[in-house]
Amino acid sequence: MLQGKKIVLGITGSIAAYKTAYLIRALIKKGAEVQIVITPAGKEFITPITLSALTSKPVISEFFSNRDGTWNSHVDLGLWADVMVIAPATASTIGKMANGVADNMLVTTYLSMKAPVFVAPAMDLDMFAHPATQKNLEILRSYGNHIIEPAEGELASHLVGKGRMEEPDKIVELLERFFAPSGLLAKKKVLITAGPTYEKIDPVRFIGNYSSGKMGFALAEACASCGAEVTLIAGPVSLSTHHPGIQRINVESAEEMYKASLKVFPEMDAAILCAAVADYRPSQRAMEKIKRETMETMTLQLVPNKDIAASLGAIKHPHQILAGFALETTDEQLHAAAKLKKKNLDFIVLNSLNDRGAGFGYDTNKITILTRHGESTVYPLKSKREVAYDIVTKLAEYL
Ligand code: C5P
């Protein structure tokens, strides 16, 4: 989402300025171009050398760079940027922005800004709670600026309260969401299965797998950010959902996931089956804990679970789009293409366990999408969140 985006990052005089080093690094990693504009007080907290090394650009602070007649154009910056982020934003800068006090390069750039503006306040809890600050933030909101609410926690003063600048990765997430093509799946209903399934052996043991659910949850967030109404059927995972557009149904076993999926699928426009469903379950579930001393060796008899993807593939209407995942270790493309056909999918997302950083547990993934029309697209290694947007873009093409 942030690839090629031009970001003006305004830094002001707060102890949270050190966090901008992480923020810049994360933005650059996402492919963004970052231009720093810093207030004189900001330079007391983080040095321009650190900032220019991270951004590969000179840092702008004064109106006039040298005594040779050259000057920094705030108007040009206002036209250049796709977005301006002011992080950390002190009470003083927020006050100047609200009232148009253009006495430094940062506020002047803000007043010339044509792009959307995000403001991440950072200050002591009492300063943040003061009616003057709250009134100024309200004024910024009325200008259409996006306020990134500070978090609660320990502050530089060692007092505890609301005023900590939001963490860099959260700011990046917010920007990514902002640039996501929001109307792409407007009014579409999408079912997503995610996570592993647990197949009970007895009351305390189960057969499971290493699926973390991260890919499916990233997909649910991405679909919802693009305007879809998402039903997320999740196996046992320790992840939470944030978006109001996601309705979550928790299940444990493959059978429960199958029943829940079959129930909701008829009203869906699309389903993306991301779950690592157990292929087999114990033929019998012991009602009491199986005792070790009762047997020398133990044999578990397993019976196959129903294939949710194939079952939905068999009943799907032509207007419904069905996508699946394939995690392969050998002859990846061949096996994925066979599954695509067998399960009557429209496209299949292949990830290979041979690719470093791809598959279970990682925050990154490397995928290839194969379609029923025989097309194959290879994507580079990306965060699961970015991969989710690639999949959503493919889904939107089909819908
Ligand atoms: O056959 P395999 O398990 O490799 O196929 C993977 C795809 O099928 C994934 O999309 C997975 O969610 C789906 N699947 C399913 N129900 C099963 C097994 C797999 O929906 N019982």
Residues whose N, C-alpha, C, O or C-beta is under 5 A from the ligand:
A	BS01	C5P	L273 C274 A275 A276 V277 A278 N305 K306 D307 I308 A309 G324 F325 A326
